[in-house]
Amino acid sequence: MNRTDELEELMALTPPPALEDTLRRARRRRAGRRGKILGIPAASLAGIAAAFVLLVNTSIPFALACGQVPLLRGLTAAAAQDPSLKAALESSYYQILDQEYTENGITLRLYCAVADEHRVNVFLTVSEGHGWLYRVFPGDGSQLGYSAKLDDLDARPGELQYFTVDFAGGTTPQELTFLYQVTPDDQPDGEVLAQFRVSLSLERPFLESRRTVEVGKTFDLDGQTITLDRFVLNPTHAQLDFSDHEGNTAWLTGLDFYLEDERGTRYDGILNGISSFHEAGEDTPFTGHYRLESAYFGSGEHLKLHITGARWLDQGRDVMTLDIPAHRAENLPGYVLDWSAVREGGGWRLEFTLEKTGGPIPFFSTEGYDSSGCGFWTDQEDENIEHIYVLLENCGDQFLTLPLWYSRGTPCDTVLELF
């Protein structure tokens, strides 16, 4: 039995009559606890999540109440590379969808959604071809900013998979519509075999389930003054919110960090979805919001933040210029060991040799140029050295101006207690 068959078997279960009033009893119990969530230690978050799920989803209350919760191996296997999502599923934090659509003989089936304030994950199968999330918008058809990702671009027809939609600068709409296209192969711009317009109605308690800690700690980080304003613990991710200070000589543009509880359980930076961002309309490159794996379903009572590295963009040195004929560079970051520019077609192939810093690749913006691609590889003789290339097409300029993402990276050893 594969993971899709297991899920089909689970969704066919019928609640026993003895459990028909489970939701009513769950609401009555929850009403007695109202107003105490932020006062409960982190160790009780798993219990809160269980009570919460009883409130909002009658299928899950049935399973929890009768003690017959099947292990959803299909869902957890699909989410194996996302620890927070896997923990949410194992804790029965999801909303059953059970929606099916057929067009041109192709069937799209939605199984369940795992949602919170900023993210929604939808588990599905498509009977034929390759599926692509084409567009996402609120139920009212308005525009919003988001990032979307399919977990497995090589999923076979009928294989359980999921997509993640991340609303970094806003909140997850309760009413959500998405367009899902199916092509015959793994090319999203190929022939469209079917297009589905799907509407989701997410249950509000999922979108309101979080714990917010106002930290308000100001500290020195590599000679710059930074404040950790708050820490938000959502079921599928955690978020750190920092603010800048006047008088700093560099903007924070990246962090290396992890959370750790008193049991030694570690939660690293997030891999699935948006990992960091700055406020829309922000007039500086300061990046103050960072995502981590979530401890929402963990058993620890205390969490500490360990900052192990930082990346900075020095003020006044935020643009790199390359004089190609003279092979001269201005504001070249110190981690760049060498560079070259070679004519390719009607543009340039830029190559750089770097010390590894954990920063973004490429380390500069190609805005204003027609960039057709880039790549990188580790040096065969020294694993701490990387080589990257960037192709600029239709570029006859011999003097290039390239805004930097960061000037330097520094190791750090800063520990902050969150709660």
SULVEN-V67709 format. One record per helix or strand. SS is the DSSP state (@ for helix, = for strand). FROM is the first residue (numbers start at 1). LEN is the number of residues. Records with the same first field share a line. If there is no record, write none. Layout:
BEGIN
SS=FROM-LEN  FROM-LEN
END
This chain:
BEGIN
@=3-9  17-3  22-10  37-3  42-15  58-9  73-6  83-8  204-4
==95-9  106-10  119-8  130-9  147-4  161-6  175-9  192-10  210-12  224-11  238-6  250-12  266-4  276-2  289-4  303-12  319-5  328-3  336-9  347-9  364-1  370-9  385-9  399-6  408-10
END
